[in-house]
Amino acid sequence: MLELRGIVKRFPGVLANDRVDFSVRPGEVHTLLGENGAGKSTLMKIVYGLYRPDDGDVLVDGRPVEIHRPTDAIALGIGMVHQHFMLVDTLTVAENVAMGMRSSRRPLTDLDVVADRIEELGERFGLPVDPHAVVWQLSVGQRQRVEILKALYREARLLILDEPTAVLTPQEADQLFDTLRAMTADGRGIIFISHKLREVLALSDRITVLRHGRVVGEVDDVGAATRESLAEMMVGRQVKLAPDKDQARPGEPRLRIRGLRVQGDRGVEAVCGVDLDVCSGEILGIAGVSGNGQRELAEAVAGLRRPSGGTVTVDGVELSTASPADTHAAGVRYISESRMREGAIGAFTVAENLLLVDHGDRRFHRRGLFDDRAIEEHCRHLVDQYQVKTPALDTPVESLSGGNIQKLIVARELSARPNVLVASQPTRGVDIGAAEYIHAQLVAERDRGTAVVVISEDLDEVLALADRIAVIYEGRIVDIVERTDANRETLGLMMAGGHPTSR
């Protein structure tokens, strides 16, 4: 139903797609794998009409087509769920879903119909979202749900899914996979993009791997593939899917949270009386479906959101009413779940972003002015140490790949040698090679004596990193378990609000 022949796409100084061949047959899930910057998103944006190829042909149902814009793709029955959201923040969920579609003479009635359909789809696919909520008030995971619902609403014949399960529990992901298989049974085709190799192996009929813009392999016999073999094809070397980690030797609690209550953006309590202790030398993983209070909890600990009740104490210093500057001074650092909205400034250079938090440090001043030499030495050291791939220190961050932006943020926050580190979705949308490195740095930070909190909706990540795991649901901690006692099924049940049968 879709065939790409010899696709070439160039940007200034970059050959993003180098004579790529790719096809999707009716009734199959064809997965596209590759590291960040491998050319996956560029190739799919060509299919969806956001880019024009410099060379090559696109065929739909055996006929050559020219897709100039997304409306052309939609008319051909192609839908896409983007990794980077295509939503208007000031509109409601229903308005975003309805945008671009034909309306009747009674647009308010149309929006009511759209809202009802969104609720129906949300219930059917395990993707609940309030159709009347304004998008800027939603968490990153909830915005991803809206993107999935937009595609499902239009019932595309060919559906491109870019990281669609980031906000789902394992059980909900399985339900979505059942739905996708039902779609392929009806003759629809699906292009699946994911960094979760477990999901790729569970869902795919075929797998194509891109590296540096070229196809480096295609797997027709998915049953014979392994996570390790796919990772090696993606990166070009053997990859450790779980970090090397010695047994934790936790010390005294550095972070104490008692009775914490935090209001969300819509004035509803998002964190409801949470108690947590995190010791030096341990990683506490917080697992949960997006939108259950994780963001509000992280921002309260980082000093970015004022709690409505309870206390946050770091090394005996009470910080629940402290400013962000005082929280930083107490040794708390925060890796935000939204790297481009809160973690970095796209128009600023690599050096400027590395200095965003610590620009007042005396190391970078000389006679009341910035010391350019000291700043360059510091930034060059971090870029080299954390393997940030950038042409130069004065390169705008927005031109880097997602994985390199994330490594830059990690470098900036860890360079302060924090007492408490809160890492929210530290590897979301990051390729396997970058995730491997970030995981190693978080473990090293634990071993240095930092109290590390890792908030993630990826259970594989939580299970690989955490020494203890707390599951959050509707703003409350359902349970806290030792890593040795945890498994995907039990954690998935608790993420959906269920309680363990015994302790």
Protein Blocks (a to p, Z undefined) as FASTA:
>chain_A
ZZcehiacddehiafbghiacdddehiacddeddehilmmmmmmmmnopaccfbdcddee
hiacddfbfklmmmnopacddfbdcbdfkbcfklmmmgopacdfblmlmmmmmmmmmmmm
mmmnopacdfkbcfklpcfklmmmmmmmmmmmnopabdcdehkllmccfklmmmmmmmmm
mmmmnopacddddfblklmmmmpmbdcddeehiafbdcfblmlpcfklmmmmmnopacdf
bdcdddddddddfbdcehiacddfkopafbghiacdddehiacdddddehihmmmmmmmm
nopaccfedcddeehiafklpcfklmmmnopacddfblmlmmpcfkbcfklmmmmmmmmp
mklggehiacfklmmmmmmmmmmmnopacfbfklcfklpcfklmmmmmmmmmmmnopabd
cdehklgoiafklmmmmmmmmmmmmmnopacddddfbfklmmmmpmbdcddeehiafbac
dfklgcfklmmmmmnopacfbZZ
